[in-house]
Amino acid sequence: MPNLIIINVFLGAVDGISICAKLKSDVRTKHIPIVLITAGLFRQKDLISGADALIEKRFDIKDLTVVAVSLLN
């Protein structure tokens, strides 16, 4: 099992919001923190999906690192 999952909202055939919601509704994976990478247009829907954090595209890798470390601690 992963300690952290980072998902892009736009994945093609399946979107990151649906994957996040599915993982958060499964007893085996709901404890895993999920970070959604988003264009910022879907903030409300992203949060409803159960994401633990959102990072808007055009982010600095340092920002993602800070979020990841805080979720893992």
Stockholm file with secondary structure:
# STOCKHOLM 1.0

chainA/1-73         MPNLIIINVFLGAVDGISICAKLKSDVRTKHIPIVLITAGLFRQKDLISGADALIEKRFDIKDLTVVAVSLLN
#=GR chainA/1-73 SS CCSCEEEESCCSSSCHHHHHHHHHHSTTTTTSCEEEEECSTTHHHHHHTTCSEEEESSCCHHHHHHHHHHHHC
#=GC SS_cons        CCSCEEEESCCSSSCHHHHHHHHHHSTTTTTSCEEEEECSTTHHHHHHTTCSEEEESSCCHHHHHHHHHHHHC
//
